[in-house]
Amino acid sequence: MKSGNRFNFAVRLDRTRSLLAAAALALISLALPSSAAPATSLLSADWNAKAAGDRVLAGLTNTSEPQVKGAHDAELALVGERAYIVSESNDIKAGEAPSWPFIYATLAVVDIRSQKVLSHALIARSGQAFANETLPEGACFVPRVLRKDDHTLRCYFSSEAPGKRQSQVWYRDYDLERGAFVDHIHRVQLKTAAGTFDMQPKPFYDDAVKHGFQREAKDYGLYLFDPIKLFDGKHYAAINNYAAGQNALATLNPAMDTFEVIGHFNEPGALKLTEPAVNRLPDGTWMAICRQEAGNQNYTFTTSRDGVHWTPGEHRDFVPNGAASRPTFDRFNGIYYLGWQERTRIAGVSRSVFNLDVSRDGVNWERKYRFETTKSFQYPTFRQHAGAIYLTVTQGDTDASRKERIMFGKLE
């Protein structure tokens, strides 16, 4: 073969190889799962997260009673045209602490459309006598609310007196038709591999120790921290002993009076991880974001395929500078909403910046809301109802804690 012919043949061969390679790459890209494709933005190119946050802030309404000096840690249930907001409150001073026996748990009923407070009702206070039990002295702390059925809201709370006794989680039911609480309270139960016990710190701690937990035991601080969520017809809760730095995923039985521990997630123990928020990713993997009390105080993330065995917590790049405060992790209309407190402070105010990021897959995140305010924006809860998303949040004006009142409003 002449040299010119050999050259032309080589060129044609190279071109053929290039075409075949391109075709192979095209076939491979078609075979890749959708998660491998570039993520499509959920927000417009000109979206302004701070402006969106400012609009929400401007629409918030105070739901605390006039005599309240300190309030914190609210949650809500939405039924019909009303929001039922539970919180811990006191009439003595701003802030909160589990050692303050004058902290009580209360319920505010709010008209959703007008955001007007319709009524308040006491859930429980220190030493209160009920038809079947009398509460011991101590703070009524971290209330939570769950719709039990068409006629009933179940309100959970912890009664505690650090250093004096084991704290106990209780529940009391609210009759939606009568607009009043039933005059009975009941002890919530905790189920572990060792049996079923009153929901107190000791059995929770003992079960964690069997799974390698090494931090010091505490006689208070056991809470239903993350709002109870429904997956495949079953209720799940992230339970937490804040004082001990202890966390677990649990299921709630159909009677809604017993939480069963599925798996603990506490590593690395040196970071003292607390106040988790949990959700499930599209492939079924569980993921929890945890507050960190030690180290740089930035949030950590842990995952689990079965809810039993969890990876050690680690930082994620999309949460670069978190502060020690409660996170949120929800899913509305197929979109994940991840809320976290930023370490940045406005005018030196603690917890004055809160970010709310959105994602389809739990991997790629965009900033949808940035709340900046010297009133603080801390411990929010978000709930979806009738095509909208509503929230409660703790704010204040003068005390360093900014834990002075509970606000209610519409997110979107």
C-alpha positions in Angstrom: 0.0 0.0 0.0 1.3 3.4 -0.9 2.1 5.8 1.9 -0.7 8.2 0.9 -3.2 5.4 1.0 -1.9 4.3 4.4 -2.3 7.8 5.7 -5.9 8.1 4.5 -6.8 4.7 5.9 -5.3 5.7 9.3 -7.4 9.0 9.3 -10.5 7.1 8.5 -9.8 4.5 11.2 -9.3 7.3 13.8 -12.5 8.9 12.8 -14.4 5.6 13.1 -12.9 5.0 16.6 -14.0 8.5 17.7 -17.5 8.0 16.4 -17.7 4.7 18.2 -16.4 6.2 21.5 -18.9 9.0 21.3 -21.7 6.6 20.7 -20.6 4.5 23.6 -20.5 7.5 25.9 -24.0 8.5 24.8 -25.3 5.0 25.6 -23.6 5.0 29.0 -25.1 8.4 29.8 -28.6 7.1 29.0 -28.0 4.1 31.3 -26.9 6.2 34.2 -29.5 6.8 37.0 -31.2 10.1 37.1 -29.2 11.1 40.2 -26.1 11.2 38.0 -27.6 13.9 35.8 -27.0 17.5 36.6 -29.4 18.8 39.2 -32.1 21.2 38.0 -32.4 24.3 40.1 -35.5 24.5 42.3 -35.2 28.3 42.5 -35.1 31.0 39.8 -31.7 32.6 39.0 -32.7 35.9 40.7 -34.1 34.3 43.9 -33.2 36.3 47.0 -33.2 34.1 50.1 -32.9 37.1 52.5 -35.8 38.9 50.9 -37.9 35.8 51.1 -37.0 35.4 54.8 -37.8 39.1 55.4 -41.3 38.6 54.0 -41.9 35.7 56.4 -40.6 37.6 59.4 -42.9 40.5 58.6 -46.0 38.2 58.8 -45.3 36.6 62.2 -47.8 36.9 65.0 -47.2 36.6 68.8 -49.1 33.7 70.3 -47.9 33.9 73.9 -50.1 35.2 76.7 -49.5 38.8 77.9 -48.1 37.7 81.3 -45.5 35.4 79.7 -41.9 36.5 80.3 -40.1 33.5 78.9 -41.1 31.0 76.2 -39.4 28.4 74.0 -39.4 25.2 72.0 -42.8 25.3 70.3 -44.4 22.7 68.0 -47.8 22.8 66.3 -50.6 20.7 64.8 -52.9 22.1 62.1 -56.6 20.9 62.0 -59.2 22.6 59.8 -58.9 26.3 60.2 -56.9 26.2 63.4 -53.3 25.9 64.5 -52.7 24.2 67.9 -49.3 25.4 69.2 -47.7 23.9 72.3 -44.7 25.5 74.0 -42.9 25.8 77.4 -43.5 29.2 79.1 -43.1 31.0 82.4 -44.3 34.2 83.9 -41.2 35.0 85.9 -38.3 35.8 83.6 -37.0 35.5 80.0 -35.3 32.3 79.0 -35.7 28.7 80.2 -34.0 26.0 82.1 -34.9 22.5 83.2 -34.1 23.4 86.8 -36.8 26.1 86.9 -39.9 24.6 88.4 -42.1 27.5 87.4 -41.9 26.6 83.7 -45.2 25.1 82.5 -46.4 23.6 79.2 -49.2 25.5 77.4 -51.4 25.3 74.3 -52.4 28.3 72.1 -55.3 27.9 69.6 -54.9 30.2 66.6 -57.1 31.0 63.6 -54.9 30.1 60.6 -56.3 32.7 58.2 -56.4 35.7 60.5 -53.5 34.5 62.8 -55.6 35.7 65.7 -55.1 33.8 69.0 -58.5 32.3 70.0 -57.6 30.8 73.3 -55.0 29.4 75.6 -55.1 26.3 77.8 -52.7 24.9 80.4 -51.3 21.5 79.6 -49.4 20.9 82.8 -47.4 22.7 85.5 -45.3 21.7 88.5 -47.3 19.9 91.2 -50.6 20.0 89.3 -53.3 17.6 90.5 -55.2 15.7 87.9 -58.0 13.2 88.3 -55.7 10.2 88.3 -52.2 11.6 89.2 -50.4 14.6 90.8 -47.3 15.8 89.1 -44.2 16.1 91.2 -42.4 19.5 91.5 -40.4 20.3 88.5 -40.4 22.0 85.1 -42.8 20.9 82.5 -40.5 20.9 79.5 -40.3 20.4 75.7 -44.0 19.8 74.8 -44.9 18.1 71.6 -48.2 17.6 69.9 -49.5 14.9 67.5 -53.0 14.3 66.1 -54.1 11.0 67.5 -57.5 10.7 65.7 -60.3 12.9 64.3 -61.3 14.1 67.7 -58.0 14.1 69.7 -54.6 15.8 70.0 -52.0 14.1 72.1 -49.7 16.4 73.9 -46.4 15.0 75.3 -44.1 16.8 77.8 -41.3 16.0 80.2 -41.5 16.7 83.9 -38.1 17.1 85.4 -36.1 18.3 88.4 -32.3 17.8 87.7 -30.4 16.1 90.5 -33.6 15.3 92.4 -35.2 12.5 90.5 -35.5 10.8 87.1 -37.5 12.9 84.7 -40.6 11.4 83.2 -42.3 11.9 79.8 -46.1 12.2 80.1 -49.0 12.8 77.8 -52.3 14.5 78.1 -55.1 14.5 75.5 -57.0 17.5 74.1 -60.6 17.0 72.9 -61.0 18.9 69.6 -64.8 18.9 69.8 -65.0 20.3 73.3 -61.9 22.5 72.9 -60.6 21.3 76.3 -58.1 18.9 77.8 -59.1 15.6 79.4 -58.4 15.7 83.2 -56.1 12.8 83.2 -52.3 12.4 82.4 -50.5 9.3 81.6 -46.9 8.1 81.7 -45.3 7.5 78.3 -43.5 4.1 78.0 -40.1 3.3 76.5 -39.4 -0.1 75.0 -35.8 -1.3 74.6 -34.2 -4.8 74.2 -34.4 -5.2 78.0 -38.2 -4.6 78.2 -40.7 -1.8 78.6 -40.2 0.9 81.1 -41.5 4.3 82.2 -40.0 6.7 79.7 -37.1 8.0 81.9 -33.4 8.6 81.2 -32.1 5.5 83.0 -33.5 2.8 80.7 -32.7 4.9 77.6 -29.1 5.3 78.9 -28.7 1.6 79.8 -29.7 0.6 76.3 -27.3 3.0 74.8 -24.4 1.7 77.0 -25.0 -1.8 75.6 -24.4 -0.3 72.1 -21.1 1.4 73.1 -22.3 4.7 74.6 -19.7 6.0 77.1 -20.8 9.5 78.2 -22.0 10.2 81.7 -25.5 9.3 82.7 -28.0 12.1 83.5 -31.3 12.0 85.4 -33.0 14.6 83.2 -33.0 15.8 79.5 -35.0 13.0 77.8 -37.2 14.5 75.2 -39.2 13.8 72.0 -37.0 16.2 70.1 -37.7 16.0 66.4 -41.4 16.2 65.4 -42.9 12.8 65.0 -43.1 11.8 61.3 -45.0 9.2 59.3 -43.2 6.8 57.0 -45.0 3.8 55.3 -47.9 4.1 57.7 -45.7 4.1 60.9 -44.8 6.9 63.2 -41.1 7.6 63.8 -39.4 9.9 66.3 -35.9 11.1 67.0 -35.6 10.9 70.8 -32.8 12.7 72.7 -31.3 13.1 76.1 -29.9 16.6 75.6 -28.0 16.6 78.9 -26.2 13.3 78.2 -25.6 13.9 74.5 -27.6 10.8 73.5 -29.8 10.2 70.4 -31.8 7.4 68.9 -34.5 6.6 66.3 -37.7 5.1 67.7 -41.1 4.0 66.5 -44.4 4.9 68.1 -46.9 2.2 68.7 -50.5 2.4 67.4 -51.8 3.4 70.8 -49.3 6.3 70.7 -48.2 5.7 74.3 -44.9 3.7 73.8 -41.7 4.6 72.0 -39.5 1.7 70.9 -35.8 2.3 70.3 -34.6 1.0 66.9 -31.0 2.3 66.8 -28.7 4.7 68.6 -26.5 7.3 66.8 -24.0 9.0 69.2 -20.6 8.9 67.5 -18.2 10.5 67.7 -19.0 10.6 71.4 -16.5 13.4 72.1 -18.6 15.8 70.1 -21.7 15.5 72.4 -24.3 15.3 69.6 -27.8 16.3 70.5 -31.2 17.5 69.3 -31.4 15.5 66.0 -33.7 16.0 63.1 -34.4 12.9 61.0 -35.7 12.1 57.6 -35.6 9.4 54.9 -33.9 10.0 51.5 -35.4 8.9 48.2 -33.5 5.6 48.2 -34.8 4.7 51.7 -31.6 5.7 53.6 -32.2 7.4 56.9 -30.3 10.7 57.5 -30.1 12.7 60.7 -28.6 16.1 61.3 -27.4 16.6 64.9 -26.5 19.7 66.9 -23.0 19.6 68.3 -22.1 20.9 71.8 -18.3 20.4 71.6 -15.6 21.1 69.1 -16.5 23.8 66.5 -20.3 23.4 67.3 -21.0 22.8 63.6 -23.7 20.3 62.7 -22.9 16.7 61.9 -24.8 14.2 59.6 -25.2 10.5 60.1 -26.9 7.9 57.8 -28.4 4.4 58.2 -29.7 1.9 55.7 -31.9 0.1 58.3 -32.4 2.7 61.1 -30.4 0.4 63.4 -26.8 0.8 62.4 -25.6 4.4 61.9 -22.5 5.9 60.5 -20.3 8.2 62.7 -21.4 11.8 62.4 -19.5 14.0 60.0 -19.7 17.5 58.7 -21.1 18.2 55.2 -19.9 21.0 53.0 -23.4 22.5 52.5 -23.6 23.3 56.2 -20.2 25.1 56.8 -20.6 27.3 59.9 -23.5 26.0 62.1 -24.1 27.0 65.6 -25.3 25.0 68.6 -29.0 25.1 68.1 -31.9 22.8 67.0 -32.0 21.9 63.3 -35.0 21.0 61.2 -35.3 18.4 58.4 -38.7 18.1 56.7 -40.0 17.0 53.3 -43.0 18.8 51.7 -44.3 18.0 48.2 -41.3 15.8 47.5 -38.8 18.6 48.4 -36.5 18.4 51.4 -36.3 21.5 53.7 -33.2 21.6 55.9 -33.1 24.3 58.5 -29.9 25.2 60.5 -28.7 28.0 62.7 -25.7 29.9 61.4 -22.8 31.0 63.7 -23.0 34.5 62.2 -24.6 37.1 64.6 -26.5 40.2 63.7 -25.5 43.0 66.1 -24.0 40.4 68.4 -27.3 38.6 69.0 -27.2 34.9 69.5 -29.2 32.7 67.0 -30.0 35.7 64.8 -29.3 33.9 61.5 -31.2 30.8 60.4 -31.0 29.2 56.9 -33.6 27.0 55.3 -32.2 25.1 52.3 -34.1 22.9 49.8 -33.2 19.8 47.8 -34.8 17.1 45.7 -32.3 14.4 46.6 -30.8 15.4 50.0 -27.4 15.9 48.3 -27.6 19.1 46.2 -29.0 22.0 48.3 -30.0 25.6 47.5 -30.7 28.5 49.9 -34.4 29.3 49.8 -34.7 31.4 53.0 -32.3 33.3 55.1 -33.8 34.7 58.3 -31.7 37.6 59.7 -33.1 39.4 62.8 -32.0 40.9 66.1 -35.1 39.3 67.6 -33.5 35.9 66.9 -34.9 33.1 64.8 -34.5 29.9 66.8 -36.1 26.5 67.3 -38.6 26.8 64.4 -41.1 24.0 63.5 -42.5 23.8 60.0 -45.8 22.0 59.2 -47.7 21.5 55.9 -51.5 21.9 55.8 -54.1 22.4 53.1 -51.4 23.2 50.4 -49.4 25.7 52.6 -46.5 25.5 55.0 -46.8 27.2 58.4 -44.3 27.7 61.2 -43.7 28.5 64.9 -40.5 30.0 66.1 -39.0 31.5 69.3 -38.1 35.2 69.4 -37.5 38.1 71.8 -36.4 41.7 72.1 -34.2 42.4 75.1 -33.0 39.3 77.0 -29.7 37.8 75.7 -31.4 34.5 75.2 -34.2 36.1 73.1 -36.5 33.4 74.5 -39.4 35.6 75.3 -42.4 34.6 73.1 -43.6 32.1 70.5 -44.5 33.4 67.0 -46.7 31.9 64.3 -46.8 32.5 60.6 -47.0 31.2 57.1 -43.8 30.2 55.3 -45.3 29.6 51.8 
